[in-house]
Amino acid sequence: MSPSTLLITKELPSLDYHLATPARFDGTWEAPLSTLLGLGRAAGADFVEFFLERVNYISCLAEDDRITSISPSLTTGAGIRVFLGKGDCYVSTNDLSFNGLKTALEKALSILGLHLPGPNAFVPEIYLEMLRDYATAKDKELWLPECSSIQEMGDILLATTDSLEKKTSHLQARRAAFFRDWQEVLVAASDGTFARDIRLTQSVSCNVLCADGEHRTSNGLRDGDTSDPDFLRNWNYQKAAAQIAESAGQMLYADYVESGTYPIVMANHFGGVIFHEACGHLLETTQIERKTTPFLDKKGEKIAHENLTAWDEGRSEDAFGTLDMDDEGMPTQRTLLIENGILKNFLSDRAGQMRTGHPRTGSGRRQSYNYAAASRMRNTYIAPGDYSLDAIFASIDHGIYCKKMGGGSVGPTGEFNFGVDEAYLIEKGKVTKPLKGAILIGEAKDIMHKISMCSEDLSLAPGFCGSVSGSIYVTVGQPHIKVDSITVGGR
C-alpha cells in the first residue's frame, strides 16, 4: 500500500470524526476505532481492544403494601485493554469522544511502558470486519420501548405482595422486587473484531418472613429472562405466591436436621448452584492462571462419576446467561465440560487462551465497561440422565431430600458449604417429614465422584455470579441428582 494512503501521527489533532453520538453504536464508529487501534499497535502493543457500553437500568421494590424504591440508572462508557506479551492493562473512561478514547489509550499504553510514536510516524491501518450487528439482525432495537412501564412494574409488584398476604399464614413481612437491565455493547479489536449487540435481562423475586412464637422461617423465589420485553407482564405472580406460601408452611414448624453423613437427593432447578460454585469456577482459565484449581492438569482424565455429564453454553432460549456474543465479540457456543465423568474442556477468554493455551470458548464476560473481561460461566448445568425420579428416591433407605437450596460460600479450591432452605427426610425411599437447618459441606473434587444418579427432568434457574470481572447474570441447573454421601451440618 502506498504510504500516501496511511495516516501520519501529526495529522491526529486535525481529525474530525462525525460519530452518531453515544445514543447508538453503529458503523460510523469504524473509522475512529480503527485509527485508535492502529495507534496502539504503532506504540508497540501486541493486541488492543475497545469495549463500548450503554446501559438503561431500572429497579423497583415493593414492601408490604407500598412501593418503597424506584432506582433508575443510565450509564455510558468504554474500556480499553492493551496486551504486551502475556501482560495486559485495562483503563476505563466515561469520555467517548475521539480525544477521550485516545487519552485513555495513552494511559493504558504508558502503564505497560509504551508510548505513542512521534509526530511523523505512520499509523498502521487496522481492517475491521463488516460490523456483526446482532441487535439489528434480531430486531433487538424494539426491546426497550416495549418493556413494562414504571406504572406496570409497581402494579404487578403490589399485586404480588397482596397475593402473598392472602396465601401465607403467620406472615410477618413480604417483599417483591424487579429489575430491567438493557445494555448495548460494541467491541472493536486489533485482530479485526467489530461486533455489536443489545442485551435485555429482567428478573423478579418475592419472599416472605413468617413467625409463630419461637418458630420462624423465610422463603422466596426468583424468576428471570433474557430477550422478552413482555416477561413481567406474563409472569404468574399468583402461582409464585402459592409456591412460597406452601414452602413457608412446611418449614415453619419443621424439626431441625441431625448432623451427620447422609445420601441425599438434590432437586433440579436452583440445586445446580453447588455445581456452579464448587466445580464450574474451577474450570475457568482464571483459576488455571492462578493455579488454584485441583483440575489444573486433569483434562482428559476422570474427575467425576461416569454418570455425570455437564455443559456450559450461551444458547438456551431466554435463559439468564444466554448471549449472542461474549464481551470480547466472540459468538457464543456450547462447551462440553465433562462427559461421562471425563474432563473435556475449560472455559477460556482471550487472556486465558494466551496464558494457558486452552482455546477460547466465547466465555469472556464482564459486569460493565469498568471491568476487563475474564473467563466466566454462562448457562452451566448437569445434563439429564437415564434414571427415573422414583428410582433415585427408591435407592435411599435413610437420607435427605434437598428441595430448595439457599446461600453459601466456596473456598478458592472448591471447599463449600451451602444452606438448604427446604429439606425433607427420606425413609425407605419415601419423602416424609420436613427438616430445616441443613448445611451441605464438602469439596468439589470429592463430591463430583459421588453424583451417581441423574434423572431426566433438567430445569434451569437464574442466578448472579461474582468474580474478577464483577457480577454477571448466569444460569445454574441440573436434573434431580443423587449424591451417595455428603456431610450435613445441623443441630
C-alpha positions in Angstrom: 0.0 0.0 0.0 1.3 3.5 -0.9 2.5 5.4 2.2 0.4 8.4 1.0 -2.8 6.5 2.0 -1.6 6.0 5.5 -2.3 8.3 8.5 0.6 10.2 9.9 0.6 10.9 13.6 1.0 14.6 13.1 -2.4 14.6 11.4 -4.2 13.3 14.6 -5.1 16.7 16.1 -7.0 17.7 12.9 -9.1 14.5 12.7 -12.8 15.2 12.8 -15.0 12.1 13.2 -18.7 12.7 13.0 -20.0 10.0 15.3 -23.6 9.0 15.8 -23.2 10.1 19.4 -23.4 7.6 22.3 -27.1 7.3 21.6 -26.2 4.5 19.2 -23.2 2.3 18.4 -23.2 1.7 14.7 -20.9 1.5 11.6 -19.8 5.2 12.0 -17.6 4.1 14.8 -15.4 2.0 12.5 -13.1 4.8 11.3 -12.2 6.3 14.7 -11.8 2.9 16.4 -9.6 1.7 13.5 -7.4 4.7 13.9 -7.1 4.2 17.7 -6.4 0.5 17.3 -3.7 1.4 14.8 -2.2 3.9 17.2 -2.0 1.2 19.9 -0.2 -1.2 17.5 2.2 1.6 16.4 3.1 2.1 20.0 4.2 -1.5 20.2 1.2 -3.2 21.8 0.6 -6.8 20.7 -3.1 -6.5 20.9 -5.6 -3.7 21.6 -9.4 -3.9 22.3 -12.1 -1.3 22.8 -15.4 -2.2 24.6 -18.1 0.4 24.4 -21.2 0.2 26.5 -24.5 2.0 27.1 -26.9 0.9 29.8 -30.5 1.7 30.7 -31.3 0.1 34.1 -34.2 0.4 36.5 -35.3 -1.5 39.6 -38.5 -1.4 41.7 -39.2 -2.7 45.2 -42.5 -3.3 47.0 -42.6 -3.9 50.7 -45.9 -5.0 52.2 -48.4 -2.6 50.5 -46.1 0.2 49.4 -43.6 0.8 46.6 -40.5 1.8 48.7 -37.9 2.3 46.0 -37.6 3.0 42.3 -34.0 3.3 41.1 -33.1 4.2 37.5 -29.6 4.3 36.2 -28.2 5.5 32.8 -24.5 4.9 32.1 -22.2 5.1 29.1 -18.5 4.4 28.9 -15.7 2.5 27.4 -12.9 0.1 28.4 -9.5 -0.2 26.7 -7.4 -3.3 27.1 -3.8 -3.5 25.9 -1.7 -6.6 25.8 2.1 -6.8 25.7 3.4 -10.3 25.7 1.4 -12.1 28.4 0.9 -9.0 30.4 -2.0 -6.6 30.0 -3.5 -3.3 31.3 -7.1 -2.1 31.4 -8.3 1.5 31.6 -11.9 2.8 31.5 -13.4 6.2 30.7 -16.8 8.0 30.5 -15.5 10.2 27.7 -16.4 8.6 24.3 -15.1 11.4 22.2 -12.2 10.6 19.9 -9.8 12.5 22.1 -11.3 11.0 25.3 -10.7 7.5 24.0 -7.2 8.4 22.8 -6.3 9.8 26.2 -7.5 6.5 27.9 -5.4 4.5 25.3 -2.3 6.6 26.0 -2.8 5.9 29.8 -3.1 2.1 29.2 0.0 2.1 27.0 2.1 4.1 29.5 1.3 1.7 32.3 2.9 -1.0 30.1 5.9 1.3 29.4 4.7 2.1 25.8 4.2 5.5 24.2 2.6 6.8 21.1 5.0 7.2 18.2 6.5 10.6 17.3 4.8 13.3 15.1 5.9 11.9 11.7 5.3 8.2 12.2 2.8 6.2 10.1 -0.2 4.7 11.8 -0.9 1.1 10.5 -4.4 0.6 9.3 -6.5 -1.9 11.2 -9.0 -3.5 8.9 -12.1 -4.3 10.9 -14.7 -6.9 9.7 -18.0 -5.7 8.4 -20.0 -4.9 11.5 -21.6 -8.0 13.0 -24.7 -6.4 14.3 -26.7 -9.0 16.3 -29.1 -6.2 17.5 -30.3 -5.3 14.0 -30.3 -8.9 12.7 -32.7 -10.0 15.5 -34.8 -6.8 15.8 -33.5 -6.0 19.3 -33.8 -2.3 18.7 -37.5 -2.7 19.7 -37.0 -4.3 23.0 -36.5 -1.2 25.3 -39.7 0.7 24.3 -41.8 -2.5 24.6 -40.7 -3.2 28.2 -43.0 -2.7 31.1 -43.5 0.9 32.2 -42.8 2.1 35.8 -46.5 2.1 36.5 -46.8 -1.5 35.3 -43.9 -2.6 37.4 -45.4 -1.1 40.6 -48.9 -2.5 39.9 -47.5 -6.1 39.4 -45.3 -6.0 42.4 -48.1 -4.7 44.6 -50.4 -7.4 43.3 -47.7 -9.9 44.2 -47.4 -8.7 47.8 -51.1 -8.7 48.1 -51.3 -12.3 46.9 -48.5 -13.3 49.3 -50.6 -11.8 52.2 -53.7 -13.7 51.2 -52.0 -17.1 50.7 -49.4 -17.1 53.6 -50.1 -17.9 57.2 -48.3 -16.3 60.2 -46.9 -13.6 57.9 -44.5 -11.0 59.3 -43.1 -9.3 56.2 -43.4 -9.6 52.4 -41.4 -8.2 49.6 -41.4 -8.2 45.8 -38.6 -6.8 43.6 -38.0 -6.4 39.9 -35.2 -5.1 37.7 -34.7 -4.5 34.0 -31.2 -4.2 32.6 -30.9 -3.1 28.9 -27.4 -3.0 27.6 -25.9 -2.0 24.2 -22.3 -3.0 23.5 -19.7 -2.5 20.7 -16.4 -4.4 20.6 -13.5 -3.5 18.3 -10.1 -5.1 18.4 -6.9 -5.1 16.5 -7.5 -8.6 15.2 -10.3 -7.2 13.2 -13.2 -7.9 15.6 -16.1 -5.5 15.1 -19.4 -6.5 16.6 -22.4 -5.0 18.3 -25.2 -6.4 20.4 -28.1 -5.4 22.6 -29.0 -7.5 25.7 -32.2 -7.3 27.8 -32.1 -9.0 31.2 -35.0 -9.0 33.6 -35.7 -10.6 37.0 -38.5 -10.6 39.5 -38.3 -12.0 43.0 -40.5 -12.3 46.1 -40.1 -13.5 49.6 -41.8 -13.8 53.0 -40.8 -13.9 56.6 -43.1 -16.0 58.8 -43.2 -16.4 62.6 -45.3 -18.2 65.2 -43.9 -17.9 68.7 -40.4 -19.4 68.6 -40.9 -20.9 65.1 -39.6 -18.8 62.3 -38.9 -19.3 58.6 -38.2 -17.3 55.5 -38.8 -18.3 51.9 -38.7 -16.9 48.4 -38.1 -17.5 44.8 -36.7 -15.7 41.7 -37.6 -15.9 38.0 -35.5 -14.3 35.2 -35.4 -13.9 31.5 -33.4 -12.6 28.6 -34.9 -11.1 25.4 -38.6 -11.0 26.2 -40.0 -7.4 26.8 -43.3 -9.0 28.0 -41.6 -11.0 30.7 -43.0 -9.2 33.7 -46.5 -8.8 32.1 -46.7 -12.6 31.6 -45.2 -13.6 35.0 -47.6 -15.6 37.0 -47.3 -13.9 40.4 -50.2 -15.9 41.9 -48.5 -19.2 41.2 -45.3 -17.8 42.7 -47.1 -16.7 45.8 -48.8 -20.1 46.2 -45.4 -21.8 45.9 -43.8 -19.6 48.5 -46.8 -20.0 50.9 -46.7 -23.8 50.6 -42.9 -23.9 51.3 -43.2 -21.5 54.2 -46.0 -23.5 55.7 -43.9 -26.7 55.5 -40.8 -25.2 57.0 -42.3 -23.1 59.8 -42.8 -26.0 62.2 -40.1 -28.3 60.7 -37.7 -30.2 63.0 -34.0 -29.4 62.8 -31.9 -31.9 61.0 -29.4 -34.0 62.9 -25.8 -33.5 61.7 -24.1 -36.5 60.1 -23.2 -38.1 56.8 -26.1 -38.9 54.5 -27.0 -39.9 51.0 -29.1 -37.0 49.6 -31.3 -36.2 46.6 -30.8 -32.7 45.4 -33.6 -31.2 43.5 -33.4 -29.8 40.0 -33.5 -26.1 39.1 -31.5 -24.0 41.6 -30.0 -27.2 43.0 -27.4 -26.6 40.3 -25.9 -23.8 42.3 -23.5 -26.2 44.0 -22.1 -27.5 40.7 -21.7 -23.9 39.5 -19.9 -22.7 42.6 -17.9 -25.7 43.7 -16.9 -27.0 40.3 -17.8 -24.6 37.5 -15.5 -21.8 38.8 -12.6 -24.3 38.9 -13.0 -24.9 35.2 -12.4 -21.3 34.3 -8.9 -20.4 32.9 -8.6 -17.6 35.5 -8.2 -20.4 38.0 -5.6 -22.2 35.9 -3.6 -18.9 35.7 -3.6 -18.7 39.5 -3.0 -22.5 39.8 -5.9 -22.6 42.3 -7.9 -25.4 40.7 -7.5 -29.1 41.6 -8.3 -29.8 37.9 -5.3 -27.9 36.6 -3.8 -30.8 34.6 -6.7 -33.2 34.5 -8.1 -32.6 31.0 -8.9 -35.9 29.5 -9.0 -37.6 32.9 -11.8 -38.8 35.1 -12.8 -36.1 37.6 -16.5 -37.2 38.3 -18.7 -40.2 38.4 -19.2 -41.9 35.0 -22.9 -41.0 35.1 -22.2 -37.3 35.1 -22.1 -35.0 32.0 -22.0 -31.2 32.3 -22.3 -28.3 29.9 -21.7 -24.6 29.8 -23.4 -22.7 26.9 -24.9 -19.4 25.9 -27.6 -20.7 23.5 -30.6 -21.8 25.7 -33.6 -19.6 24.7 -34.4 -16.9 27.2 -32.0 -18.4 29.9 -30.4 -15.9 32.2 -26.9 -16.4 30.9 -27.7 -16.6 27.2 -25.7 -14.3 24.8 -25.3 -14.0 21.1 -21.7 -12.9 21.6 -19.5 -12.6 24.6 -17.9 -9.3 25.8 -14.9 -9.8 23.6 -17.1 -10.1 20.4 -16.8 -13.8 20.0 -20.0 -15.7 19.0 -21.3 -17.8 21.9 -21.3 -21.6 21.7 -21.9 -24.8 23.6 -18.9 -26.1 25.6 -18.9 -29.7 26.8 -17.2 -29.5 30.3 -17.5 -33.1 31.5 -18.6 -36.2 29.5 -19.3 -39.4 31.4 -17.0 -38.2 34.2 -14.1 -37.2 31.9 -12.9 -33.5 31.9 -13.2 -32.4 28.3 -12.8 -28.6 28.2 -12.1 -25.5 30.3 -13.8 -22.1 29.9 -11.5 -19.6 28.3 -11.4 -16.0 27.3 -8.7 -14.2 25.2 -6.3 -13.8 28.1 -6.9 -17.4 29.1 -6.0 -18.7 25.7 -2.9 -16.6 25.6 -1.7 -17.6 29.0 -2.9 -21.2 29.3 -3.2 -22.5 25.7 -6.9 -23.5 26.2 -8.9 -22.3 23.2 -11.4 -19.5 23.6 -15.0 -20.7 24.2 -17.0 -17.4 23.9 -16.7 -17.0 27.7 -15.1 -13.6 28.0 -17.6 -11.7 30.3 -17.7 -8.6 32.4 -20.2 -6.7 34.6 -19.6 -3.4 32.8 -17.0 -1.3 31.0 -15.3 -0.8 34.3 -14.0 -4.3 34.2 -11.7 -6.2 31.9 -13.4 -9.4 30.5 -12.5 -12.7 32.1 -13.4 -16.4 31.6 -16.8 -16.8 33.2 -19.8 -19.2 33.0 -23.0 -18.6 31.1 -25.7 -21.3 31.3 -24.0 -24.1 33.3 -25.7 -27.3 34.2 -25.5 -31.1 34.8 -27.1 -32.9 31.8 -30.2 -35.1 32.2 -29.5 -38.8 32.9 -31.3 -42.1 32.4 -32.8 -42.6 35.9 -36.4 -42.0 36.9 -37.2 -39.9 39.9 -38.8 -42.9 41.6 -35.7 -45.0 41.1 -33.5 -42.3 42.7 -35.6 -42.0 45.8 -36.0 -45.8 46.0 -32.2 -46.2 46.2 -32.1 -44.4 49.5 -33.1 -46.0 52.8 -32.3 -43.1 55.1 -31.3 -39.8 53.7 -32.3 -36.2 53.0 -34.2 -34.6 50.1 -32.8 -31.1 49.5 -35.7 -29.5 47.7 -34.6 -25.8 47.7 -31.0 -24.6 48.1 -30.1 -21.4 49.8 -26.9 -19.3 50.1 -23.4 -20.5 50.9 -19.7 -20.0 50.4 -17.0 -21.6 48.4 -13.2 -21.6 49.0 -10.7 -20.9 46.2 -10.1 -24.6 45.5 -13.6 -25.9 45.8 -14.4 -26.3 49.5 -18.0 -25.4 50.0 -20.9 -25.1 52.5 -24.4 -24.4 51.4 -27.6 -23.9 53.4 -30.8 -25.8 52.4 -33.9 -23.6 52.6 -36.3 -26.5 52.3 -35.4 -30.1 53.1 -37.2 -33.4 53.9 -36.3 -36.7 55.4 -36.2 -39.7 53.1 -37.2 -43.0 54.8 -37.2 -46.3 52.9 -37.4 -44.5 49.6 -40.2 -42.1 50.6 -40.2 -38.4 51.4 -41.5 -37.9 54.9 -41.2 -35.1 57.4 -39.8 -31.6 56.7 -36.4 -30.6 58.1 -34.7 -27.3 58.5 -31.2 -26.0 59.3 -29.4 -28.4 56.9 -26.0 -27.3 55.6 -24.1 -29.2 53.0 -20.4 -29.4 53.5 -17.8 -30.8 51.1 -15.1 -30.4 48.4 -15.7 -30.3 44.7 -13.0 -32.9 43.9 -14.7 -35.4 46.2 -18.4 -34.7 45.6 -18.1 -35.0 41.9 -17.3 -38.7 42.2 -20.4 -39.2 44.4 -23.1 -37.9 42.0 -24.1 -41.3 40.9 -27.6 -40.9 39.5 -29.2 -38.2 37.4 -32.9 -38.0 36.4 -34.4 -36.8 33.2 -36.0 -33.6 34.5 -33.4 -30.9 33.7 -34.5 -27.5 34.9 -32.6 -24.1 34.7 -32.7 -21.3 37.2 -31.4 -17.6 37.1 -28.5 -16.6 39.3 -25.9 -14.0 39.8 -22.2 -14.7 39.8 -19.4 -12.6 41.3 -15.7 -13.0 40.3 -12.8 -11.0 39.0 -14.8 -9.2 36.3 -17.7 -8.2 38.5 -21.2 -9.6 38.9 -22.8 -11.1 35.9 -26.1 -12.9 35.0 -25.8 -16.7 34.8 -27.9 -19.8 34.7 -27.5 -22.8 37.0 -29.3 -26.0 36.6 -29.5 -29.8 36.8 -32.0 -32.6 36.9 -32.7 -34.3 40.3 -29.4 -36.0 41.3 -28.3 -38.4 44.0 -25.2 -37.8 46.0 -24.1 -41.1 47.6 -22.8 -39.4 50.7 -22.1 -35.9 52.0 -21.6 -34.2 55.3 -24.7 -32.4 56.6 -24.4 -29.9 59.3 -27.3 -29.4 61.6 -28.1 -29.5 65.3 
